[in-house]
Amino acid sequence: MAQIKVTLVNSPIGRIPAQRKTVVALGLGKLGSSVVKPDNAAVRGMVNSISHLVKVEEA
């Protein structure tokens, strides 16, 4: 199963509440924090909604 590594590179401070909740739902906290998630439609949709805040790599 393919996985992706999501890294928070910009702050969610000042963003709309839905974007801040998406960052938390992905398990990202501080700037520079990373999580490895399965590469599926649900996770890709979350990442696409906050693509300006995160960096995505293949894991």
QUIMOMO-V176848 format. One record per residue. N is the residue number from 1. RES is the residue in one small letter. SS is DSSP state (helix for helix, strand for strand, loop for the rest). Layout:
n:res:ss
N:RES:SS
N:RES:SS
//
This chain:
n:res:ss
1:m:loop
2:a:loop
3:q:strand
4:i:strand
5:k:strand
6:v:strand
7:t:strand
8:l:strand
9:v:loop
10:n:loop
11:s:loop
12:p:loop
13:i:loop
14:g:loop
15:r:loop
16:i:loop
17:p:helix
18:a:helix
19:q:helix
20:r:helix
21:k:helix
22:t:helix
23:v:helix
24:v:helix
25:a:helix
26:l:loop
27:g:loop
28:l:loop
29:g:loop
30:k:loop
31:l:loop
32:g:loop
33:s:loop
34:s:strand
35:v:strand
36:v:strand
37:k:strand
38:p:strand
39:d:loop
40:n:loop
41:a:helix
42:a:helix
43:v:helix
44:r:helix
45:g:helix
46:m:helix
47:v:helix
48:n:helix
49:s:helix
50:i:loop
51:s:loop
52:h:loop
53:l:loop
54:v:strand
55:k:strand
56:v:strand
57:e:strand
58:e:strand
59:a:loop
//
